[in-house]
Amino acid sequence: MKLVEASMLAAVAFIRGQWAARQVRTWIRAYQKEQKIPANIYGTWGSSVMEDEDLSAAIRHWLRDRGKYVQARDVIEFFGTAAAERFSHLLDGPPSLRTSQRWMHRMGYTWMKECCSQFADGHERDDVKDYRMNVYIPEWMKLEQRMRSWGSDGNVIPPKLSEGERVVVVWFHDESTFYAHDRRLTRWVHESETAGIHKKGEGVSLMAADFVSADYGWLRSGPEPPSEIPIVPAVEGTGSDNARVIFRAGKQRDGWFGTSDVVKQLLRAMSIIKKHYPNEDHVFIFDNATIHTKLPENAPNVNKMTLGPSQKVKGEETGPSGERIKVEYTPSILPDGTTQQFYHPLDHPIEDLRGAFKGMALILEERGVRNAQKLKLVCPTNLRQQGCPSGSTNCCARRTMMKQPNILAQKSILQLQAAAEGCSVIYLPKYHCKLNPIEQCWGAAKRVYRDSPPSSSEIDLKHNMLRALDSVTLKSIRRFAGRSQRFVHAYSCGLSGSEAAWAAKQYRGHRIIPDALLAAMDHSD
């Protein structure tokens, strides 16, 4: 029997016609040629009930109301509500768990670890917002008028300077730790692979502290990075024309990176810029960590002050032999020009008060604060009240003292050191790492570092870390700085943290956030 006749008999047997016979002949020839049987696609063109826009919108609305941690079972529970009754013509009953999981994917949900962007803890706290809007952003906007910028083509856009003004170069500082066992965890894994053996723990660590600017990149004497930077404690310095510090942090190693180490790094950085970049004004920006904002030991520290007299309220300095030496707070100059002492005289008629700290109650009373003797030391924190009321300036002795003009005007150790060398230091708002482009430099470097061959050796760690840091190009640094700059402009428009993150991403091709954005968001409100 010929193939045509056989195919027709097969088609008739299945109550089909000539078209089915031709398809049978096509399949037979394909099998004879390639040894492949055609797949049956019958039923694959069926439509899902989720194509009903009303049903899909109702389920999405139900999931949004469930909160952050939704699950596929919530879809099943939806069909037990009154809102699902109008869709009874689409389904005989609630879907199975597996069907609900497929619907979750269809609606854009993915079972995965939550992605982390910027930290929001305290981001919109009143004191943080006040510093961001009234201190940091105005200072930045003033400096930005004298800073270089770069167009989308990479060409420099010089600032328009008035007579006597110089270009401002901003250097961002930060520290980051690299671990020997830190390697990539996400990759394409073949189904034949089995679980491998991994090193336990994070391994030995090295901390890097450095400065970076959009003008010159990493702070060093020239555009080309040195080929090797030895591992030495920060207190010794590297001896090279760069400001990078490699620190072996740990109890049995170099100790802990403290204020004295940051001061020495800043001094070395300022010596480099005075030697190699003397024709510009330099500003160093640090985060709000306590080792950066620490005041001199003889500066009045409100957090250590007691409400009443005390013989223990003093600062502590380290002597030449490493011993701790008690030092008194320096007197304050009041707005009327008079000098206020923080300690009773040594010839005080009451023996117990001779040389003692006066106490904040008496100090505030001498400053003309009403009812100073009736103030509590601090506002209580309990179920009724969470510390000082928002916006209050005289609720307790500590808050009242902190708001005194001379206390607010105190300079940190870093600010005093920078001013002595003709530079300046300003601090980022708390919880605002997005405003520091060096954070993205660390991320870019660690991405390269994680591709290094596995090793537990400190020598390999050092080599791979330095290679990764030097792989961050000036072009990338300028792109990171532009992103941080867009965040500043978004905040200056009054946007919140989440809104600023959206605007910085939406307008990533711009140097600044367009003015039309604020008008558009106001219109949407």
NUVEXDO-476888 format. One line per 2 residues: number of its first residue (from 1); their letters; for each residue x, y, z of C-alpha. Coordinates in Angstrom, 2 decimals, padded with zeros to 5 digits, always signed. Layout:
<pts>
NUM> a> X:Y:Z; ...
</pts>
This chain:
<pts>
1> mk> +000.00:+000.00:+000.00; +001.30:+003.39:-000.92
3> lv> +001.95:+006.10:+001.70; -000.85:+008.32:+000.37
5> ea> -003.42:+005.55:+000.61; -002.23:+004.50:+004.08
7> sm> -002.40:+008.07:+005.35; -005.94:+008.47:+004.05
9> la> -007.06:+005.27:+005.79; -005.49:+006.52:+009.05
11> av> -007.25:+009.87:+008.71; -010.62:+008.24:+008.01
13> af> -010.17:+006.00:+011.06; -009.96:+009.11:+013.21
15> ir> -012.81:+010.79:+011.33; -010.48:+013.25:+009.67
17> gq> -010.00:+014.40:+006.10; -007.27:+015.07:+003.53
19> wa> -005.54:+017.75:+005.64; -005.00:+015.24:+008.47
21> ar> -003.65:+012.73:+005.93; -001.12:+015.26:+004.64
23> qv> -000.02:+016.00:+008.22; +000.47:+012.26:+008.88
25> rt> +002.70:+011.99:+005.79; +004.71:+015.03:+006.95
27> wi> +005.24:+013.51:+010.38; +006.29:+010.15:+008.90
29> ra> +008.88:+011.75:+006.61; +010.21:+013.87:+009.53
31> yq> +010.61:+010.74:+011.61; +012.35:+008.87:+008.78
33> ke> +014.75:+011.77:+008.28; +015.49:+012.98:+011.84
35> qk> +014.13:+010.20:+014.07; +011.93:+012.74:+015.85
37> ip> +008.27:+012.44:+016.73; +006.35:+015.76:+016.52
39> an> +005.05:+017.09:+019.84; +001.32:+017.28:+020.31
41> iy> +000.35:+020.88:+021.09; -003.31:+020.07:+021.58
43> gt> -004.73:+022.11:+024.49; -001.82:+024.54:+024.76
45> wg> -003.80:+027.39:+023.27; -006.38:+027.42:+026.06
47> ss> -006.85:+030.80:+027.79; -006.49:+031.32:+031.53
49> vm> -009.24:+032.79:+033.68; -006.60:+035.31:+034.83
51> ed> -006.99:+036.99:+031.46; -010.21:+038.40:+032.87
53> ed> -009.03:+041.88:+033.86; -011.64:+042.32:+036.58
55> ls> -010.68:+039.06:+038.29; -006.96:+039.81:+038.02
57> aa> -007.43:+043.32:+039.46; -009.57:+042.01:+042.33
59> ir> -006.94:+039.41:+043.31; -004.16:+042.01:+043.13
61> hw> -006.14:+044.34:+045.37; -006.74:+041.47:+047.82
63> lr> -003.01:+040.64:+047.95; -002.05:+044.28:+048.54
65> dr> -004.36:+044.37:+051.54; -002.67:+041.25:+052.95
67> gk> +000.51:+043.24:+053.61; +004.13:+042.53:+052.89
69> yv> +004.29:+038.77:+053.37; +001.69:+037.50:+050.92
71> qa> +001.58:+033.85:+049.87; -000.17:+031.67:+047.31
73> rd> -002.71:+030.51:+049.92; -004.01:+034.08:+050.07
75> vi> -005.25:+033.65:+046.48; -007.25:+030.58:+047.55
77> ef> -008.69:+032.49:+050.52; -009.86:+035.25:+048.17
79> fg> -012.43:+032.89:+046.63; -014.06:+032.47:+050.02
81> ta> -014.89:+036.18:+050.25; -017.94:+038.10:+049.08
83> aa> -015.83:+039.94:+046.50; -015.25:+036.67:+044.61
85> er> -018.95:+035.83:+044.17; -019.27:+037.91:+041.01
87> fs> -016.62:+035.70:+039.37; -018.44:+032.42:+040.05
89> hl> -019.20:+032.04:+036.33; -015.47:+031.75:+035.63
91> ld> -014.58:+029.07:+038.18; -016.52:+026.23:+039.75
93> gp> -014.41:+026.52:+042.91; -011.18:+027.94:+044.32
95> ps> -007.95:+027.06:+042.47; -005.45:+024.53:+043.76
97> lr> -002.29:+025.62:+045.55; -000.16:+024.89:+042.48
99> ts> -002.49:+026.92:+040.27; -002.33:+029.78:+042.79
101> qr> +001.47:+029.70:+042.62; +001.33:+029.97:+038.82
103> wm> -001.05:+032.89:+039.14; +001.37:+034.60:+041.54
105> hr> +004.07:+034.42:+038.86; +001.60:+035.67:+036.28
107> mg> +000.86:+038.75:+038.44; +004.55:+039.58:+038.75
109> yt> +005.42:+037.97:+042.09; +008.64:+035.95:+042.51
111> wm> +009.66:+033.80:+045.48; +013.10:+035.23:+046.35
113> ke> +015.11:+037.02:+048.98; +013.96:+040.58:+049.48
115> cc> +016.11:+043.11:+047.61; +017.77:+045.74:+049.78
117> sq> +018.10:+049.33:+048.63; +018.70:+052.18:+051.07
119> fa> +018.17:+051.78:+054.79; +015.10:+053.62:+056.04
121> dg> +015.62:+053.20:+059.79; +015.55:+056.75:+061.13
123> he> +015.78:+058.10:+057.58; +012.83:+060.45:+058.08
125> rd> +013.44:+061.10:+061.77; +012.84:+064.75:+062.65
127> dv> +016.40:+065.50:+063.75; +017.84:+063.71:+060.71
129> kd> +015.55:+065.60:+058.33; +016.38:+068.88:+060.05
131> yr> +020.12:+068.34:+059.60; +019.65:+067.15:+056.01
133> mn> +017.47:+070.07:+054.93; +018.93:+072.91:+057.01
135> vy> +022.63:+072.02:+057.26; +023.96:+069.53:+054.73
137> ip> +021.95:+070.38:+051.60; +022.40:+074.19:+051.88
139> ew> +026.13:+073.65:+052.41; +026.30:+071.31:+049.42
141> mk> +024.37:+073.67:+047.15; +026.75:+076.46:+048.05
143> le> +029.78:+074.29:+047.24; +028.23:+072.89:+044.06
145> qr> +028.33:+076.31:+042.40; +032.14:+076.08:+042.48
147> mr> +032.46:+072.39:+041.58; +033.24:+070.87:+038.20
149> sw> +030.62:+068.71:+036.52; +030.64:+066.38:+033.53
151> gs> +028.25:+066.05:+030.64; +026.83:+062.84:+029.21
153> dg> +029.73:+062.78:+026.72; +032.24:+062.83:+029.58
155> nv> +033.51:+066.34:+028.85; +034.14:+068.59:+031.84
157> ip> +031.79:+071.52:+032.50; +033.78:+074.14:+034.44
159> pk> +032.01:+076.17:+037.12; +031.31:+079.86:+036.75
161> ls> +033.53:+081.48:+039.37; +033.38:+084.99:+040.71
163> eg> +036.52:+087.04:+041.07; +038.76:+085.59:+043.77
165> er> +036.93:+082.23:+043.92; +038.63:+078.90:+043.32
167> vv> +037.34:+075.53:+042.19; +036.10:+073.29:+045.00
169> vv> +037.09:+069.62:+045.06; +035.01:+067.41:+047.36
171> wf> +036.62:+064.29:+048.82; +034.34:+061.60:+050.24
173> hd> +035.72:+059.32:+052.97; +034.65:+055.90:+054.14
175> es> +035.91:+052.55:+055.40; +035.09:+049.07:+054.12
177> tf> +036.17:+045.55:+055.11; +037.13:+042.77:+052.71
179> ya> +036.97:+039.12:+053.81; +039.10:+036.27:+052.49
181> hd> +036.14:+033.90:+051.96; +033.83:+036.45:+050.36
183> rr> +033.08:+035.05:+046.91; +030.18:+035.01:+044.46
185> lt> +027.18:+032.98:+045.57; +024.91:+033.50:+042.57
187> rw> +025.76:+031.76:+039.30; +024.41:+029.28:+036.76
189> vh> +024.59:+025.83:+038.38; +024.35:+022.70:+036.23
191> es> +021.90:+020.05:+037.34; +024.71:+017.49:+037.61
193> et> +026.62:+019.53:+040.20; +026.55:+018.50:+043.84
195> ag> +027.01:+020.64:+046.93; +030.65:+021.61:+047.37
197> ih> +032.77:+022.13:+050.48; +033.10:+025.73:+051.61
199> kk> +035.46:+027.40:+054.04; +033.91:+027.99:+057.44
201> ge> +033.36:+031.59:+058.47; +034.29:+034.79:+056.65
203> gv> +038.03:+034.23:+056.95; +040.75:+036.78:+057.64
205> sl> +039.81:+040.41:+056.99; +041.44:+043.65:+055.91
207> ma> +039.89:+047.09:+056.22; +040.45:+049.79:+053.62
209> ad> +039.89:+053.48:+054.35; +040.22:+055.98:+051.53
211> fv> +039.08:+059.23:+049.95; +037.54:+059.60:+046.50
213> sa> +036.45:+062.54:+044.36; +034.78:+062.94:+040.99
215> dy> +037.68:+065.16:+039.89; +040.64:+062.85:+040.49
217> gw> +039.30:+059.49:+041.68; +041.16:+057.92:+044.60
219> lr> +043.23:+060.46:+046.53; +046.82:+060.07:+045.40
221> sg> +049.58:+062.16:+043.89; +048.76:+061.41:+040.27
223> pe> +046.17:+059.83:+038.00; +047.95:+056.46:+037.91
225> pp> +047.61:+054.36:+041.08; +050.72:+052.93:+042.71
227> se> +051.28:+049.28:+041.89; +051.60:+048.14:+045.48
229> ip> +050.59:+049.47:+048.88; +052.05:+047.59:+051.84
231> iv> +049.91:+046.38:+054.73; +050.78:+048.45:+057.76
233> pa> +048.83:+049.80:+060.72; +047.13:+053.12:+060.12
235> ve> +049.16:+054.69:+062.92; +052.34:+054.17:+060.90
237> gt> +051.14:+055.48:+057.53; +052.02:+053.90:+054.19
239> gs> +054.77:+056.31:+053.23; +053.36:+056.55:+049.68
241> dn> +051.75:+059.52:+047.99; +048.25:+058.20:+048.55
243> ar> +045.71:+058.52:+051.33; +044.61:+054.89:+051.43
245> vi> +044.97:+053.05:+054.73; +045.02:+049.26:+054.95
247> fr> +044.21:+048.22:+058.50; +044.26:+044.79:+060.11
249> ag> +041.33:+045.32:+062.46; +040.99:+042.97:+065.40
251> kq> +041.84:+042.41:+069.03; +044.98:+040.39:+068.32
253> rd> +045.96:+042.46:+065.27; +046.22:+046.26:+064.82
255> gw> +043.36:+047.01:+067.22; +040.37:+049.09:+066.21
257> fg> +040.22:+052.01:+063.81; +039.57:+055.06:+065.96
259> ts> +039.52:+058.84:+065.86; +043.29:+059.15:+066.18
261> dv> +043.73:+056.92:+063.12; +041.26:+058.99:+061.09
263> vk> +043.04:+062.19:+062.12; +046.39:+060.83:+060.93
265> ql> +044.85:+059.73:+057.66; +043.28:+063.17:+057.18
267> lr> +046.61:+064.88:+057.89; +048.31:+062.71:+055.28
269> am> +045.52:+063.43:+052.79; +045.85:+067.17:+053.32
271> si> +049.63:+067.01:+052.85; +049.06:+065.28:+049.48
273> ik> +046.54:+067.81:+048.19; +048.66:+070.77:+049.34
275> kh> +051.58:+069.31:+047.39; +049.81:+068.13:+044.23
277> yp> +046.53:+070.11:+044.07; +047.39:+073.48:+045.64
279> ne> +045.27:+075.67:+043.35; +041.88:+074.41:+044.52
281> dh> +039.82:+074.52:+047.69; +039.31:+071.08:+049.22
283> vf> +036.38:+069.85:+051.30; +036.37:+066.48:+053.06
285> if> +033.02:+064.77:+053.66; +032.71:+062.10:+056.35
287> dn> +029.74:+060.08:+057.53; +028.21:+060.75:+060.93
289> at> +030.06:+057.96:+062.78; +031.18:+058.79:+066.31
291> ih> +034.87:+058.32:+065.44; +034.45:+061.12:+062.88
293> tk> +032.33:+063.54:+064.92; +034.23:+063.18:+068.19
295> lp> +034.87:+066.46:+070.01; +038.13:+067.37:+071.74
297> en> +038.27:+065.97:+075.26; +038.29:+069.48:+076.76
299> ap> +035.15:+070.46:+074.82; +031.92:+070.46:+076.88
301> nv> +030.22:+067.09:+076.36; +026.52:+067.39:+077.21
303> nk> +026.02:+063.62:+077.27; +028.49:+063.30:+080.15
305> mt> +027.11:+066.21:+082.17; +025.13:+065.61:+085.35
307> lg> +022.15:+067.63:+086.54; +023.78:+068.51:+089.85
309> ps> +027.36:+069.00:+091.09; +029.87:+066.21:+090.48
311> qk> +033.58:+065.59:+090.87; +033.58:+063.06:+088.00
313> vk> +032.43:+065.12:+085.01; +035.61:+065.70:+083.03
315> ge> +037.15:+064.74:+079.74; +039.89:+062.15:+079.35
317> et> +043.08:+062.51:+077.36; +045.84:+060.02:+076.73
319> gp> +049.15:+060.94:+078.30; +052.61:+060.43:+076.78
321> sg> +052.90:+057.01:+078.44; +049.40:+055.90:+077.45
323> er> +047.84:+056.78:+080.79; +044.40:+058.40:+081.00
325> ik> +044.47:+062.00:+082.23; +041.39:+063.86:+083.44
327> ve> +040.94:+067.31:+081.85; +038.40:+069.99:+082.66
329> yt> +036.06:+071.44:+080.06; +037.21:+074.74:+078.62
331> ps> +035.14:+077.78:+079.67; +032.44:+079.01:+077.29
333> il> +032.05:+082.47:+075.85; +028.44:+083.57:+076.21
335> pd> +026.64:+085.78:+073.64; +027.18:+088.86:+075.83
337> gt> +030.94:+088.25:+075.78; +031.28:+087.01:+079.35
339> tq> +033.14:+083.82:+080.20; +031.30:+081.01:+081.97
341> qf> +033.24:+078.46:+084.00; +031.90:+074.90:+084.18
343> yh> +033.56:+074.19:+087.53; +033.36:+075.75:+090.97
345> pl> +036.49:+077.58:+092.12; +039.02:+075.74:+094.26
347> dh> +038.40:+078.19:+097.12; +034.64:+077.57:+097.22
349> pi> +033.32:+077.95:+100.80; +031.76:+074.47:+100.63
351> ed> +034.58:+071.96:+100.66; +032.71:+069.28:+098.68
353> lr> +032.13:+071.73:+095.81; +035.73:+072.87:+095.41
355> ga> +036.74:+072.17:+091.80; +033.50:+070.24:+091.20
357> fk> +031.42:+070.40:+088.04; +028.59:+072.87:+088.62
359> gm> +025.82:+070.75:+087.14; +023.60:+071.63:+084.20
361> al> +020.89:+073.13:+086.40; +023.23:+075.85:+087.71
363> il> +024.95:+076.34:+084.34; +021.61:+076.91:+082.59
365> ee> +020.46:+079.21:+085.38; +023.60:+081.32:+084.89
367> rg> +022.70:+081.49:+081.20; +019.28:+082.94:+082.01
369> vr> +017.17:+079.82:+081.39; +013.94:+080.06:+083.38
371> na> +013.05:+077.30:+085.82; +016.40:+075.63:+085.13
373> qk> +016.45:+074.13:+088.64; +013.12:+072.38:+087.97
375> lk> +014.20:+070.62:+084.78; +014.77:+066.87:+084.73
377> lv> +018.06:+065.52:+083.43; +016.40:+063.78:+080.45
379> cp> +012.88:+063.11:+079.28; +011.72:+059.62:+080.29
381> tn> +011.32:+056.80:+077.79; +008.36:+054.57:+078.64
383> lr> +004.99:+053.45:+077.30; +003.59:+056.96:+077.60
385> qq> +006.51:+058.90:+076.20; +009.42:+058.09:+073.90
387> gc> +012.10:+060.53:+074.97; +012.03:+064.23:+074.13
389> ps> +008.94:+065.51:+072.27; +009.45:+066.29:+068.61
391> gs> +010.59:+069.87:+068.06; +011.06:+070.63:+071.75
393> tn> +014.08:+072.71:+072.79; +013.66:+073.08:+076.56
395> cc> +011.86:+069.94:+077.73; +014.79:+068.70:+079.85
397> ar> +018.19:+069.92:+080.96; +020.13:+067.87:+078.41
399> rt> +018.02:+069.00:+075.43; +018.14:+072.62:+076.63
401> mm> +021.92:+072.47:+076.99; +022.35:+070.87:+073.57
403> kq> +020.44:+073.75:+071.98; +022.68:+076.42:+073.45
405> pn> +024.39:+078.40:+070.63; +027.96:+077.79:+071.78
407> il> +027.31:+074.05:+072.18; +025.82:+073.82:+068.68
409> aq> +028.81:+075.72:+067.27; +031.41:+073.30:+068.67
411> ks> +033.82:+071.86:+066.13; +034.94:+068.24:+066.01
413> il> +038.57:+067.16:+066.11; +038.55:+066.56:+062.35
415> ql> +037.04:+069.97:+061.65; +039.65:+071.70:+063.79
417> qa> +042.51:+069.81:+062.10; +041.16:+070.62:+058.63
419> aa> +040.65:+074.29:+059.44; +044.26:+074.53:+060.63
421> eg> +045.40:+073.35:+057.17; +043.06:+075.61:+055.20
423> cs> +040.52:+072.87:+054.40; +037.07:+072.10:+055.74
425> vi> +035.12:+069.05:+056.91; +031.37:+068.51:+056.72
427> yl> +029.30:+065.50:+057.73; +026.69:+063.52:+055.86
429> pk> +023.25:+063.13:+057.45; +022.78:+059.91:+059.38
431> yh> +021.38:+056.93:+057.45; +022.16:+058.59:+054.10
433> ck> +024.80:+056.33:+052.56; +023.26:+057.06:+049.14
435> ln> +024.79:+060.53:+049.34; +028.30:+059.06:+049.55
437> pi> +029.56:+057.86:+046.13; +032.45:+055.93:+047.69
439> eq> +029.88:+053.38:+048.88; +029.29:+052.47:+045.24
441> cw> +033.06:+052.34:+044.69; +033.28:+049.69:+047.42
443> ga> +030.48:+047.76:+045.75; +032.16:+047.88:+042.33
445> ak> +035.48:+046.79:+043.85; +033.92:+043.90:+045.78
447> rv> +032.21:+042.67:+042.64; +035.65:+042.31:+041.03
449> yr> +037.15:+040.92:+044.25; +034.55:+038.13:+044.48
451> ds> +035.71:+036.78:+041.12; +039.20:+036.16:+042.54
453> pp> +040.37:+032.55:+043.04; +039.42:+031.14:+046.47
455> ss> +042.11:+031.58:+049.12; +042.43:+031.92:+052.90
457> se> +045.80:+033.67:+052.72; +046.13:+037.25:+053.95
459> id> +048.72:+037.90:+051.24; +046.24:+036.83:+048.55
461> lk> +043.52:+038.85:+050.24; +045.69:+041.97:+050.12
463> hn> +046.69:+041.45:+046.51; +043.14:+040.77:+045.32
465> ml> +041.71:+043.65:+047.33; +044.16:+046.22:+045.94
467> ra> +043.66:+044.92:+042.42; +039.88:+045.23:+042.84
469> ld> +040.09:+048.75:+044.27; +042.32:+049.92:+041.42
471> sv> +039.87:+048.45:+038.91; +037.31:+051.16:+039.74
473> tl> +037.77:+053.65:+036.92; +037.48:+057.42:+037.08
475> ks> +034.58:+057.21:+034.63; +032.68:+054.95:+037.03
477> ir> +033.50:+057.18:+039.99; +032.05:+060.18:+038.19
479> rf> +028.92:+058.19:+037.39; +028.59:+057.24:+041.07
481> ag> +029.09:+060.88:+042.10; +026.39:+061.97:+039.66
483> rs> +023.95:+059.51:+041.20; +024.64:+060.83:+044.70
485> qr> +024.24:+064.36:+043.39; +020.79:+063.50:+042.02
487> fv> +019.79:+062.28:+045.49; +020.84:+065.62:+046.97
489> ha> +018.73:+067.52:+044.44; +015.78:+065.22:+045.03
491> ys> +015.95:+065.85:+048.78; +016.29:+069.58:+048.16
493> cg> +012.94:+069.43:+046.33; +011.36:+068.06:+049.49
495> ls> +011.12:+064.42:+048.37; +011.20:+061.65:+050.96
497> gs> +013.76:+058.85:+050.95; +011.72:+056.47:+048.79
499> ea> +010.71:+059.28:+046.43; +014.33:+060.40:+046.12
501> aw> +015.39:+056.83:+045.29; +012.75:+056.68:+042.55
503> aa> +013.70:+060.07:+041.13; +017.44:+059.28:+041.11
505> kq> +016.76:+056.12:+039.10; +014.16:+057.68:+036.82
507> yr> +016.50:+060.54:+035.87; +019.80:+058.65:+035.90
509> gh> +020.78:+060.30:+032.61; +020.60:+063.77:+034.19
511> ri> +023.16:+065.56:+036.32; +020.36:+067.02:+038.45
513> ip> +016.68:+066.27:+038.97; +014.53:+068.36:+036.54
515> da> +012.44:+071.10:+038.09; +009.36:+069.71:+036.33
517> ll> +009.49:+066.65:+038.58; +008.44:+068.56:+041.70
519> aa> +005.54:+070.19:+039.88; +004.41:+066.82:+038.55
521> md> +004.50:+065.21:+042.00; +002.64:+068.16:+043.52
523> hs> -000.01:+067.77:+040.83; -000.36:+064.06:+041.59
525> d> -000.89:+064.83:+045.27
</pts>
